[in-house]
Amino acid sequence: MKPNKIKRSAILTIALLSLWLAAFPGFSETSAFEVVSSVPLETTISRAGTRDAARVWLEMIQGARRSLDFAEYYLAGKRGETLEPVVEAILAAARRGVRVRILTETGMAENSKDLLELFRHQQGIEITLFNWKELTGGILHAKYFIVDENEVYIGSQNFDWRSLSHIQETGLCIRAPLFARALKEIFETDWAFSRGDRAAYKRFKNIQPLRFSPSAFLVVSPPQYKPRGVAGALDTLTSLIDKARRRITVQLLDYGLEIRKRSEKFTRIDRALRRAAQRGVQVKMLISDWNKRQPGVDDLKSLAKVKNIEIKFVTIPPFSGGFIPYARVIHSKVMRVDEEISWVGTSNWSYDYFFKSRNIEVVLRLPEVASALDAVFLSLWNGPYAAIVQPGQTYIPPRIK
């Protein structure tokens, strides 16, 4: 090939690459999706090569230059615990001129009062209480934060010292501007509504649709309160299950079919799992021992009777320092399908999480993420804390608080 033709070909290749990157800005050269975990102290659970959430949070917050936006179910700190340096990093960020905003659930304000008071006294930090009770009867259950509109953290970890030291959790550090932009749209609208703007969600219709790659995208609950271009979580979840060919693994705090104050059952996910098993897909589920209570335990016993479905309860042993309320549990919300599909987010699998409460998930088709999540799952599945669910056994639920 002649030099001029080579030059023209190179220019054309660069131009086409630029157009592709413009179409999918979440998949730029600087994009990255990192699996991040939390492991309870005094356990043998493996991190499987993933980094500790406390370390990653600190790095992200210390790197903020313009803005930090947090959406958290609640905030719970304790002196001398792993969360304390994170709290100090947020205060330091505000002191150096970073705009910090914290959106947190109204119904948990009393539980969050100590940290809310601390943050309110720091100039540069704004706080808004999220109240969806009057809108859907739900809560802010999502847990995420956005750094400089450039990178985000989404995962099962609450802003709680226990989440970083005494609970098994899974999240994603995402360095992709498209994800930051999408979460920013959601955050800004939830923030505006919670500050009295009752027309906030109507403006989603006027926003230019977000354009995600089929290999990496967000899904949101409830489906009627999301930006254009972001899919609904439940429809996506059941679609992924229905397309599974070989295997599905799931880890959750809670699984159940009950719909409060209604006689009907929430069966969409349950039916999808049964369909998958019927066509030969191998389904393995890890569920926390908190789910040994009625009526959820009976729902799991029924599902465990299905051929090709195995379910294990995971029980984390007590801490040597004494009982810790709302801790010593697996809390991750993760699904893996076949070779590459991963689902990581904030929803447990019951009705309110998908239809009433704000939750956010990430769907990825990336082998490196799938491999990391598989390793974490297997460390629990094959470890000493997991025991198969026996349909004929009577279970005693653990103390939680």
DODO-479891 format. One line per field, with one value per residue (C-alpha): residue number from 1; residue in one letter; x, y, z. Coordinates in Angstrom, 3 decimals. Example, Ala and Ser with C-alpha at 12.3 -4.5 7.8 and 13.67 -1.06 7.14 Angstrom:
<pts>
n	1, 2
res	a, s
px	12.300, 13.670
py	-4.500, -1.060
pz	7.800, 7.140
</pts>
This chain:
<pts>
n	1, 2, 3, 4, 5, 6, 7, 8, 9, 10, 11, 12, 13, 14, 15, 16, 17, 18, 19, 20, 21, 22, 23, 24, 25, 26, 27, 28, 29, 30, 31, 32, 33, 34, 35, 36, 37, 38, 39, 40, 41, 42, 43, 44, 45, 46, 47, 48, 49, 50, 51, 52, 53, 54, 55, 56, 57, 58, 59, 60, 61, 62, 63, 64, 65, 66, 67, 68, 69, 70, 71, 72, 73, 74, 75, 76, 77, 78, 79, 80, 81, 82, 83, 84, 85, 86, 87, 88, 89, 90, 91, 92, 93, 94, 95, 96, 97, 98, 99, 100, 101, 102, 103, 104, 105, 106, 107, 108, 109, 110, 111, 112, 113, 114, 115, 116, 117, 118, 119, 120, 121, 122, 123, 124, 125, 126, 127, 128, 129, 130, 131, 132, 133, 134, 135, 136, 137, 138, 139, 140, 141, 142, 143, 144, 145, 146, 147, 148, 149, 150, 151, 152, 153, 154, 155, 156, 157, 158, 159, 160, 161, 162, 163, 164, 165, 166, 167, 168, 169, 170, 171, 172, 173, 174, 175, 176, 177, 178, 179, 180, 181, 182, 183, 184, 185, 186, 187, 188, 189, 190, 191, 192, 193, 194, 195, 196, 197, 198, 199, 200, 201, 202, 203, 204, 205, 206, 207, 208, 209, 210, 211, 212, 213, 214, 215, 216, 217, 218, 219, 220, 221, 222, 223, 224, 225, 226, 227, 228, 229, 230, 231, 232, 233, 234, 235, 236, 237, 238, 239, 240, 241, 242, 243, 244, 245, 246, 247, 248, 249, 250, 251, 252, 253, 254, 255, 256, 257, 258, 259, 260, 261, 262, 263, 264, 265, 266, 267, 268, 269, 270, 271, 272, 273, 274, 275, 276, 277, 278, 279, 280, 281, 282, 283, 284, 285, 286, 287, 288, 289, 290, 291, 292, 293, 294, 295, 296, 297, 298, 299, 300, 301, 302, 303, 304, 305, 306, 307, 308, 309, 310, 311, 312, 313, 314, 315, 316, 317, 318, 319, 320, 321, 322, 323, 324, 325, 326, 327, 328, 329, 330, 331, 332, 333, 334, 335, 336, 337, 338, 339, 340, 341, 342, 343, 344, 345, 346, 347, 348, 349, 350, 351, 352, 353, 354, 355, 356, 357, 358, 359, 360, 361, 362, 363, 364, 365, 366, 367, 368, 369, 370, 371, 372, 373, 374, 375, 376, 377, 378, 379, 380, 381, 382, 383, 384, 385, 386, 387, 388, 389, 390, 391, 392, 393, 394, 395, 396, 397, 398, 399, 400, 401
res	m, k, p, n, k, i, k, r, s, a, i, l, t, i, a, l, l, s, l, w, l, a, a, f, p, g, f, s, e, t, s, a, f, e, v, v, s, s, v, p, l, e, t, t, i, s, r, a, g, t, r, d, a, a, r, v, w, l, e, m, i, q, g, a, r, r, s, l, d, f, a, e, y, y, l, a, g, k, r, g, e, t, l, e, p, v, v, e, a, i, l, a, a, a, r, r, g, v, r, v, r, i, l, t, e, t, g, m, a, e, n, s, k, d, l, l, e, l, f, r, h, q, q, g, i, e, i, t, l, f, n, w, k, e, l, t, g, g, i, l, h, a, k, y, f, i, v, d, e, n, e, v, y, i, g, s, q, n, f, d, w, r, s, l, s, h, i, q, e, t, g, l, c, i, r, a, p, l, f, a, r, a, l, k, e, i, f, e, t, d, w, a, f, s, r, g, d, r, a, a, y, k, r, f, k, n, i, q, p, l, r, f, s, p, s, a, f, l, v, v, s, p, p, q, y, k, p, r, g, v, a, g, a, l, d, t, l, t, s, l, i, d, k, a, r, r, r, i, t, v, q, l, l, d, y, g, l, e, i, r, k, r, s, e, k, f, t, r, i, d, r, a, l, r, r, a, a, q, r, g, v, q, v, k, m, l, i, s, d, w, n, k, r, q, p, g, v, d, d, l, k, s, l, a, k, v, k, n, i, e, i, k, f, v, t, i, p, p, f, s, g, g, f, i, p, y, a, r, v, i, h, s, k, v, m, r, v, d, e, e, i, s, w, v, g, t, s, n, w, s, y, d, y, f, f, k, s, r, n, i, e, v, v, l, r, l, p, e, v, a, s, a, l, d, a, v, f, l, s, l, w, n, g, p, y, a, a, i, v, q, p, g, q, t, y, i, p, p, r, i, k
px	0.000, 1.246, 2.171, -0.704, -3.217, -1.801, -2.133, -5.722, -6.571, -5.134, -7.065, -10.268, -9.677, -9.108, -12.213, -14.367, -12.963, -13.724, -17.311, -17.711, -16.335, -18.631, -21.614, -20.616, -18.843, -19.056, -16.595, -13.783, -10.136, -10.094, -13.167, -12.768, -15.069, -13.483, -15.118, -14.727, -15.592, -15.976, -15.247, -16.264, -13.408, -12.388, -13.711, -11.970, -14.006, -11.686, -11.524, -10.523, -8.183, -10.700, -9.772, -11.263, -14.154, -12.810, -9.558, -11.284, -13.774, -10.907, -8.969, -12.010, -12.991, -9.431, -9.174, -12.270, -11.557, -14.983, -17.916, -18.995, -22.639, -23.749, -27.073, -27.269, -29.994, -28.523, -25.246, -23.801, -20.329, -18.333, -15.075, -12.024, -13.758, -12.948, -15.481, -13.875, -11.105, -13.778, -15.796, -12.662, -11.876, -15.340, -14.874, -11.404, -12.825, -15.373, -12.632, -10.579, -13.547, -15.195, -18.990, -20.431, -24.086, -25.645, -29.080, -30.339, -33.577, -36.052, -37.188, -33.615, -32.763, -32.859, -30.391, -28.163, -28.374, -24.778, -23.121, -25.766, -25.055, -21.315, -21.665, -24.143, -21.567, -19.034, -19.294, -19.595, -21.735, -25.452, -27.902, -31.350, -33.690, -35.230, -38.949, -40.677, -43.211, -45.782, -44.844, -44.600, -44.522, -40.894, -37.448, -34.036, -32.368, -29.696, -26.140, -23.842, -21.661, -20.358, -16.925, -16.397, -19.042, -16.373, -16.390, -18.917, -19.254, -22.348, -22.785, -24.458, -22.454, -24.441, -22.574, -22.106, -19.005, -20.435, -20.671, -16.925, -15.850, -18.571, -20.677, -19.868, -20.561, -19.903, -19.723, -18.242, -15.885, -16.731, -14.471, -16.754, -18.225, -21.454, -22.280, -21.480, -23.729, -26.607, -26.341, -26.056, -29.381, -30.987, -29.336, -30.265, -33.894, -34.225, -32.557, -34.923, -38.039, -36.918, -36.513, -40.100, -39.997, -43.013, -42.512, -38.945, -39.629, -41.640, -38.436, -36.931, -39.027, -37.113, -33.633, -31.674, -31.743, -28.620, -26.842, -25.279, -23.350, -25.087, -22.007, -22.316, -25.427, -27.508, -30.975, -33.209, -36.197, -38.984, -39.330, -41.517, -38.852, -35.823, -34.115, -34.677, -32.206, -32.045, -33.900, -36.179, -34.496, -37.119, -37.752, -34.000, -33.452, -36.121, -34.959, -31.402, -32.680, -34.866, -31.896, -29.579, -28.292, -26.068, -25.801, -27.006, -25.473, -27.142, -26.207, -28.702, -29.567, -33.272, -35.563, -39.333, -42.698, -44.778, -46.430, -47.326, -51.051, -51.941, -53.010, -51.301, -47.664, -44.701, -43.684, -42.013, -38.454, -39.432, -41.177, -38.218, -35.810, -38.094, -38.296, -34.512, -34.134, -36.756, -34.728, -31.600, -29.897, -27.982, -29.079, -27.108, -28.215, -26.533, -28.982, -28.268, -29.484, -31.659, -34.009, -34.774, -37.854, -41.398, -42.687, -39.413, -38.007, -40.977, -40.518, -36.906, -37.839, -40.319, -37.733, -35.130, -37.360, -36.961, -34.591, -31.402, -31.810, -29.500, -29.845, -27.567, -28.022, -24.876, -24.255, -21.383, -20.051, -20.296, -17.508, -15.213, -15.811, -19.492, -22.819, -23.106, -26.665, -27.474, -24.153, -22.285, -24.250, -23.888, -25.470, -24.277, -26.815, -25.129, -26.164, -23.980, -25.377, -23.415, -19.865, -19.859, -23.074, -22.885, -25.520, -24.322, -26.460, -28.570, -31.863, -32.900, -35.349, -38.793, -41.643, -40.940, -37.343, -38.486, -41.826, -41.589, -37.995, -35.087, -32.537, -29.818, -28.042, -25.223, -25.291, -21.965, -20.796, -17.127, -15.139, -12.782, -15.675, -17.450, -14.297, -13.851, -17.487, -17.293, -14.263, -16.005, -19.130, -17.189, -15.273, -18.613, -20.325, -17.488, -16.628, -17.527, -20.367, -22.777, -25.258, -27.771, -31.419, -33.409, -37.120, -38.169, -36.129, -37.426, -35.114, -34.539, -33.898, -30.821, -30.784, -30.456, -30.804
py	0.000, 3.473, 5.887, 8.271, 5.404, 4.192, 7.704, 8.038, 4.603, 5.529, 8.817, 6.949, 4.390, 7.131, 8.975, 5.850, 5.088, 8.642, 8.331, 5.015, 6.458, 9.463, 7.126, 5.176, 7.659, 5.233, 3.035, 5.512, 4.538, 5.674, 3.646, 0.977, -1.271, -2.547, -5.071, -3.912, -5.887, -5.760, -8.830, -9.303, -9.340, -12.713, -14.709, -16.789, -15.314, -14.531, -11.150, -13.132, -10.370, -7.529, -4.356, -3.286, -0.803, 1.378, 1.905, 2.584, 5.036, 6.942, 7.174, 8.382, 11.021, 12.274, 12.625, 14.847, 18.317, 19.845, 17.839, 14.877, 13.735, 10.960, 9.090, 6.917, 4.997, 6.158, 7.239, 5.514, 6.218, 5.073, 6.442, 4.341, 2.272, 1.936, 4.536, 7.330, 8.168, 8.306, 10.811, 12.882, 12.786, 14.198, 17.016, 17.721, 17.792, 20.421, 22.491, 22.544, 23.813, 20.630, 20.962, 18.100, 17.082, 14.251, 12.853, 10.416, 8.680, 10.649, 7.587, 6.902, 10.464, 9.561, 6.716, 9.110, 12.080, 12.038, 12.144, 14.481, 16.937, 16.660, 17.292, 20.154, 22.057, 21.957, 24.805, 23.492, 20.452, 20.431, 17.793, 16.889, 14.247, 12.004, 11.366, 9.042, 7.809, 10.236, 9.401, 5.592, 4.449, 3.494, 4.594, 5.648, 2.243, 2.962, 3.434, 5.372, 8.431, 10.508, 12.144, 15.188, 13.912, 11.504, 8.368, 6.646, 3.978, 1.740, -1.218, -2.923, -1.028, 1.433, 4.450, 2.493, 1.472, -2.060, -2.334, -1.855, -4.168, -6.637, -7.341, -9.101, -6.602, -6.118, -2.955, -1.407, 1.520, 2.847, 5.309, 6.162, 9.640, 8.258, 6.415, 9.545, 11.603, 9.114, 8.976, 12.754, 13.044, 10.716, 12.413, 15.936, 14.949, 13.069, 16.037, 18.553, 16.521, 16.060, 19.840, 20.443, 20.428, 18.244, 18.561, 17.226, 13.815, 15.244, 16.832, 13.386, 13.406, 16.430, 15.037, 13.760, 9.926, 8.398, 6.031, 3.073, 0.250, -3.162, -4.331, -1.861, -0.044, 1.111, -0.059, 1.708, 1.180, 2.202, 2.159, 5.275, 7.477, 7.137, 9.121, 8.271, 5.674, 3.895, 0.581, -0.624, -3.061, -5.792, -6.195, -6.383, -8.869, -11.309, -10.962, -11.913, -14.941, -15.994, -15.804, -17.870, -20.983, -22.797, -21.294, -18.584, -17.695, -15.272, -13.695, -11.709, -10.559, -11.159, -13.075, -13.207, -13.271, -11.341, -8.045, -6.168, -5.599, -7.614, -11.241, -11.727, -12.784, -11.217, -14.135, -12.655, -13.484, -16.780, -17.941, -16.863, -18.913, -21.941, -21.583, -21.439, -24.564, -26.388, -25.855, -27.218, -24.075, -24.747, -22.198, -21.645, -19.084, -17.770, -16.135, -14.592, -16.377, -13.330, -14.913, -17.790, -15.836, -16.318, -15.970, -15.698, -18.981, -20.905, -19.204, -20.406, -23.920, -24.143, -22.934, -25.348, -28.302, -27.498, -29.682, -27.801, -25.191, -25.272, -22.728, -22.194, -20.076, -18.223, -17.659, -15.388, -16.227, -13.637, -11.145, -11.887, -8.382, -9.076, -8.862, -6.168, -5.273, -5.311, -6.924, -10.226, -11.035, -11.267, -8.196, -8.270, -8.091, -9.879, -12.138, -13.862, -15.401, -17.790, -16.738, -12.938, -11.295, -9.639, -7.819, -5.741, -3.320, -2.356, -4.315, -7.361, -9.542, -8.685, -6.460, -3.112, -2.880, -2.880, -1.051, 1.427, 2.213, 3.933, 1.301, 1.167, -1.761, -2.147, -4.769, -5.699, -8.123, -8.041, -11.258, -9.699, -8.533, -11.876, -13.714, -11.593, -12.024, -15.789, -16.047, -14.151, -16.302, -19.570, -18.513, -18.356, -21.299, -23.689, -22.114, -23.081, -20.567, -21.872, -24.724, -26.167, -25.190, -28.260, -27.981, -30.188, -28.428, -25.933, -22.915, -20.618, -17.046, -15.309, -12.290, -9.136, -6.256
pz	0.000, -0.875, 1.954, 1.132, 1.197, 4.521, 5.935, 4.679, 6.120, 9.529, 9.541, 8.647, 11.430, 14.011, 12.823, 13.085, 16.543, 17.658, 16.417, 18.265, 21.504, 21.138, 20.735, 23.855, 26.128, 29.064, 27.184, 26.621, 26.885, 30.514, 31.521, 34.176, 36.181, 39.371, 41.706, 45.313, 48.442, 52.207, 54.338, 57.999, 60.469, 61.920, 58.954, 56.303, 53.431, 50.538, 48.814, 45.720, 44.594, 44.976, 46.842, 50.148, 49.907, 52.730, 50.843, 47.522, 49.077, 50.684, 47.418, 45.497, 48.056, 48.511, 44.736, 44.438, 43.064, 42.376, 43.724, 45.835, 45.716, 48.079, 47.984, 51.101, 52.929, 56.248, 57.877, 60.951, 62.297, 65.285, 66.630, 65.920, 63.233, 59.542, 58.415, 60.488, 57.954, 55.225, 57.251, 57.853, 54.122, 53.313, 55.823, 54.390, 50.862, 51.877, 53.535, 50.335, 48.328, 47.043, 46.932, 49.011, 48.942, 50.933, 50.127, 52.748, 53.698, 55.825, 57.740, 58.872, 59.940, 63.629, 63.040, 61.086, 63.451, 64.775, 61.357, 59.937, 62.748, 62.154, 58.415, 58.876, 60.908, 58.057, 55.572, 52.028, 52.887, 52.034, 53.305, 51.994, 53.395, 50.751, 51.316, 48.875, 51.401, 50.020, 46.420, 46.331, 49.946, 49.412, 50.554, 49.280, 49.326, 46.680, 47.910, 45.580, 45.292, 42.395, 42.233, 39.983, 37.529, 36.328, 38.497, 40.737, 43.386, 43.459, 45.742, 48.652, 51.300, 53.366, 54.747, 57.954, 59.918, 60.129, 56.339, 56.056, 58.888, 59.864, 56.758, 53.490, 50.686, 46.975, 44.882, 41.771, 41.348, 37.876, 36.110, 33.192, 32.591, 31.086, 34.304, 36.299, 34.031, 34.356, 38.140, 38.236, 36.407, 38.948, 41.921, 40.807, 40.252, 43.556, 45.266, 43.648, 44.477, 48.072, 48.324, 47.270, 43.462, 42.732, 38.958, 39.081, 37.548, 34.664, 33.397, 32.766, 29.569, 28.269, 28.878, 25.891, 26.084, 27.587, 25.213, 26.977, 25.386, 25.479, 27.408, 30.304, 31.457, 34.414, 35.413, 37.910, 40.218, 40.298, 36.483, 36.285, 37.924, 35.667, 32.901, 29.263, 28.053, 31.428, 31.620, 34.392, 36.769, 37.099, 33.361, 32.759, 35.575, 34.430, 30.817, 31.808, 33.719, 30.787, 28.416, 30.628, 28.888, 31.389, 34.857, 37.218, 40.577, 42.986, 46.306, 48.377, 51.866, 51.331, 48.971, 49.273, 47.512, 50.031, 49.076, 52.232, 52.817, 49.709, 49.326, 45.964, 45.705, 43.876, 41.690, 38.598, 39.638, 41.251, 38.067, 35.927, 38.099, 37.854, 34.068, 33.881, 35.995, 33.915, 30.741, 32.426, 33.731, 36.959, 39.585, 42.799, 45.402, 48.559, 50.966, 54.366, 57.473, 58.188, 55.630, 58.018, 59.118, 57.894, 55.257, 53.295, 54.587, 53.159, 49.787, 49.737, 50.851, 47.988, 45.474, 46.860, 45.924, 42.223, 40.222, 39.183, 41.955, 44.994, 47.798, 50.790, 53.898, 54.942, 58.654, 59.695, 63.177, 65.970, 66.562, 69.492, 70.829, 71.446, 69.637, 66.946, 65.877, 62.160, 61.297, 60.809, 57.652, 53.869, 52.275, 48.625, 45.793, 42.886, 40.017, 37.452, 34.249, 32.007, 31.087, 31.103, 32.361, 35.787, 37.837, 40.802, 42.752, 45.725, 45.506, 47.424, 45.532, 46.841, 45.697, 47.376, 46.119, 42.484, 42.642, 45.520, 46.473, 44.728, 43.763, 41.122, 39.487, 36.977, 34.210, 32.613, 29.960, 30.876, 31.459, 34.024, 36.203, 35.853, 36.886, 40.024, 41.064, 40.477, 42.727, 45.536, 45.168, 45.248, 48.348, 50.150, 48.444, 49.250, 52.596, 56.161, 56.595, 53.918, 54.478, 52.036, 52.555, 53.593, 52.655, 55.572, 58.258, 60.818, 61.025, 63.970, 62.793, 64.190, 66.451, 64.353, 66.827
</pts>
